[in-house]
Amino acid sequence: MKSTTDQHEVVKPVKHDSRVIARASLWVVAASFLFGFAMVPIYRIACEHVLGIKMSGEAADAAQVALMTVDESRTVVVEFVASVNSKLPWTFKAEKSRIEVHPGVLTEVWFDATNQSAGAIVGNAVPSVAPSEASPYFNKTECFCFTAQTLDAGESRRMPVRFVVDPQLPKGTTTLTLSYTFYANELETKQLALAQPSVDGVAKN
């Protein structure tokens, strides 16, 4: 005759290792950060290889720009497009939608951004120039896209862009479009929130 112990299988409670759960949570957080960083490269790839729009995010060589000769015999229309990613609660616009410039003339234009959220946010602007074949002839000497931009809650900022159109721009190109899209830099925004003290002066955890 079987004993009571033999008749009923003893089911041991399953113990969840807290370290495994913690590691899984860390992987999820890390993946979220990586996805945020990947948004800009994905946007760059889509523009350059799918839409044929050349991305441009480096400062032009000042010495080369200084050597350019102004071509007063022609004008080029430069259009400006400003947008923000859906995850970024900012408004962003160009002061002027288009201007006419002589190739070789150093020109300054302004863009305005406002953080409409209740907290500080770090954003990065991704520039592009169209048509893509004209991108090498569009030279930025100063641009807010070269560095991350931090706006406090409700803060507005006017940001300049200084550029020159190379006189070697092919004669058939009469219009250039400079576009900027602002993305939220989620990692730097989180780091900023951790570094800032709370309202009562006690550091945030």
C-alpha positions as CSV (number, residue, x, y, z in Angstrom):
1,M,0.0,0.0,0.0
2,K,1.4,3.4,-1.1
3,S,1.9,6.1,1.5
4,T,0.2,9.5,1.3
5,T,3.5,11.0,0.3
6,D,3.8,8.6,-2.6
7,Q,0.2,9.2,-3.7
8,H,0.6,12.9,-4.0
9,E,3.5,14.4,-5.9
10,V,5.1,17.2,-3.9
11,V,5.1,20.4,-6.0
12,K,7.9,22.7,-5.0
13,P,7.3,26.5,-5.4
14,V,9.2,28.0,-8.3
15,K,11.6,30.7,-7.1
16,H,12.3,33.6,-9.4
17,D,15.9,34.8,-9.3
18,S,15.7,38.5,-8.7
19,R,19.1,38.9,-10.4
20,V,17.7,37.4,-13.6
21,I,14.7,39.8,-13.5
22,A,17.0,42.7,-12.9
23,R,19.3,41.8,-15.8
24,A,16.2,41.4,-18.1
25,S,15.0,44.9,-17.0
26,L,18.4,46.4,-17.7
27,W,18.4,44.8,-21.2
28,V,15.0,46.4,-21.9
29,V,16.2,49.8,-20.8
30,A,19.4,49.5,-22.8
31,A,17.4,48.5,-25.9
32,S,15.2,51.5,-25.5
33,F,18.2,53.8,-25.3
34,L,19.8,52.2,-28.4
35,F,16.5,52.5,-30.3
36,G,16.5,56.2,-29.5
37,F,20.0,56.7,-30.8
38,A,19.2,54.6,-33.9
39,M,16.5,56.9,-35.0
40,V,18.9,59.5,-36.3
41,P,21.1,57.0,-38.3
42,I,17.9,55.4,-39.7
43,Y,16.7,58.7,-40.8
44,R,20.0,59.5,-42.4
45,I,20.0,56.2,-44.3
46,A,16.5,56.7,-45.5
47,C,17.2,60.2,-46.8
48,E,20.5,59.3,-48.5
49,H,19.8,55.9,-49.9
50,V,16.0,56.0,-50.4
51,L,15.1,59.6,-51.0
52,G,18.4,60.6,-52.5
53,I,18.8,63.5,-50.1
54,K,22.4,64.1,-48.9
55,M,22.8,64.6,-45.2
56,S,25.2,67.4,-44.1
57,G,26.3,67.9,-40.5
58,E,29.9,69.1,-40.6
59,A,31.3,72.7,-40.5
60,A,32.8,74.0,-43.7
61,D,36.5,74.8,-43.7
62,A,36.7,78.6,-42.9
63,A,39.9,79.0,-45.0
64,Q,38.2,77.5,-48.1
65,V,35.1,79.7,-47.6
66,A,37.3,82.8,-47.3
67,L,38.9,82.1,-50.7
68,M,35.5,81.9,-52.5
69,T,34.9,84.7,-55.1
70,V,31.4,86.2,-55.0
71,D,29.4,85.6,-58.2
72,E,27.2,88.6,-58.6
73,S,26.1,87.5,-62.0
74,R,23.6,84.9,-60.6
75,T,21.4,84.3,-57.7
76,V,20.3,81.0,-56.1
77,V,17.1,80.5,-54.1
78,V,17.6,78.8,-50.8
79,E,14.5,77.3,-49.2
80,F,14.3,76.4,-45.5
81,V,12.2,73.5,-44.0
82,A,11.9,72.9,-40.2
83,S,10.2,70.0,-38.5
84,V,10.3,68.0,-35.3
85,N,10.0,64.3,-34.6
86,S,6.6,63.3,-33.1
87,K,8.3,62.3,-29.8
88,L,9.7,65.8,-29.3
89,P,7.3,68.3,-27.8
90,W,8.9,71.4,-29.4
91,T,7.9,73.9,-31.9
92,F,10.5,74.6,-34.5
93,K,10.4,77.0,-37.5
94,A,12.5,79.0,-39.8
95,E,12.4,82.8,-39.6
96,K,12.1,82.9,-43.4
97,S,10.9,80.3,-45.8
98,R,13.2,81.3,-48.6
99,I,15.8,83.8,-49.6
100,E,17.9,84.7,-52.7
101,V,21.7,84.7,-52.4
102,H,24.7,85.3,-54.6
103,P,27.1,82.3,-54.6
104,G,30.2,83.1,-52.5
105,V,28.3,85.5,-50.1
106,L,28.4,84.4,-46.4
107,T,24.7,84.5,-45.4
108,E,23.0,84.3,-42.0
109,V,19.5,83.0,-41.3
110,W,17.7,82.2,-38.0
111,F,15.5,79.4,-36.7
112,D,13.3,79.5,-33.6
113,A,12.6,76.6,-31.2
114,T,10.4,76.4,-28.1
115,N,10.2,73.6,-25.6
116,Q,6.4,73.2,-24.8
117,S,6.9,70.5,-22.2
118,A,7.1,70.8,-18.4
119,G,10.7,69.6,-18.2
120,A,14.1,70.2,-19.8
121,I,14.8,68.3,-23.0
122,V,17.9,67.8,-25.1
123,G,17.4,67.7,-28.8
124,N,19.6,67.1,-31.9
125,A,18.9,68.6,-35.3
126,V,19.6,66.5,-38.4
127,P,20.2,68.6,-41.5
128,S,19.9,67.7,-45.2
129,V,20.4,69.5,-48.5
130,A,18.5,68.8,-51.7
131,P,19.0,68.2,-54.5
132,S,21.6,65.7,-53.3
133,E,24.1,66.4,-56.1
134,A,24.2,70.1,-54.9
135,S,25.0,69.2,-51.3
136,P,28.8,69.5,-51.7
137,Y,28.3,73.1,-52.8
138,F,26.4,74.1,-49.7
139,N,28.8,75.1,-46.9
140,K,27.7,75.7,-43.3
141,T,30.2,77.6,-41.2
142,E,28.0,77.8,-38.1
143,C,25.0,75.7,-37.3
144,F,23.0,74.5,-34.2
145,C,23.1,71.0,-35.7
146,F,26.8,70.7,-34.8
147,T,25.9,70.2,-31.1
148,A,23.0,69.0,-28.9
149,Q,20.6,71.7,-27.9
150,T,19.1,71.8,-24.3
151,L,15.9,73.8,-23.7
152,D,14.4,74.1,-20.3
153,A,10.6,73.9,-19.8
154,G,8.9,76.6,-21.8
155,E,12.2,78.0,-23.0
156,S,12.6,79.5,-26.5
157,R,15.8,80.0,-28.4
158,R,16.8,81.7,-31.6
159,M,19.5,79.8,-33.4
160,P,21.6,81.0,-36.3
161,V,22.9,79.2,-39.4
162,R,25.7,80.8,-41.4
163,F,26.3,79.4,-44.8
164,V,27.8,80.1,-48.2
165,V,26.9,78.6,-51.6
166,D,30.0,77.6,-53.5
167,P,30.3,79.6,-56.8
168,Q,31.2,76.3,-58.5
169,L,27.5,75.2,-58.1
170,P,26.4,73.9,-61.5
171,K,24.6,76.6,-63.5
172,G,21.6,74.4,-63.9
173,T,20.9,74.4,-60.2
174,T,18.9,77.5,-59.2
175,T,17.2,76.3,-56.0
176,L,18.5,74.6,-52.9
177,T,16.5,73.3,-49.9
178,L,18.0,73.2,-46.5
179,S,16.0,71.0,-44.1
180,Y,16.3,70.3,-40.4
181,T,14.5,67.7,-38.3
182,F,14.9,67.9,-34.5
183,Y,14.9,64.6,-32.6
184,A,14.7,64.1,-28.8
185,N,18.0,62.9,-27.4
186,E,16.4,60.6,-24.8
187,L,19.6,59.4,-23.1
188,E,21.0,62.9,-22.5
189,T,17.6,64.1,-21.4
190,K,17.4,61.4,-18.8
191,Q,21.0,62.2,-17.7
192,L,20.0,65.8,-17.4
193,A,17.0,65.0,-15.3
194,L,19.1,62.9,-12.9
195,A,21.7,65.6,-12.6
196,Q,19.2,68.4,-11.8
197,P,18.0,68.9,-8.2
198,S,14.3,68.7,-7.4
199,V,12.2,71.7,-6.4
200,D,12.9,71.2,-2.7
201,G,16.7,71.1,-3.3
202,V,17.0,67.4,-2.8
203,A,18.8,65.6,-5.6
204,K,16.6,63.3,-7.7
205,N,17.2,59.6,-7.6
